[in-house]
Amino acid sequence: MSIEVYHDKNADFAEKELKLQKTVKKNANVKVAQVRPRWTSEEVALLKRLYRTHSNAEIAEIIGRKVSSVVFKGHRLGLSKGARRLKEMGQENISRRWEPLKAAAADKKSSTAAKK
């Protein structure tokens, strides 16, 4: 008794095509990394000059880069903020966080006083 095996080439082609479509669909969701421009010597010199006395956001705006880029480059160069600037930044952060809460509390007090 012999068994004849029939091989369908079209079935193999269809299977390969389906795998290819799945791969393309899967890779369509992958983000392509952006190439970041290199720091020029002028940018590095400006960063070194401003880093101790300015906030990272201010430096990023001046240089035209992201804040995270300024932070990372400053860290790589071993730069640090001056004591006066750190104190100012702490006060800015506190006011930025607490001012909205104070305003909301004041609004709540005024609305409850108006009801009475």
Buried (B, 14 or more C-beta within 10 A) or exposed (E): EEEEEEEEEEEEEEEEEEEEEEEEEEEEEEEEEEEEEEBEEEBEEBBEEBBBEBBBEEBBEBBEBEBEBBBEBBEEEEBEBEEEBEEBEEEEEEEEEEEEEEEEEEEEEEEEEEEE
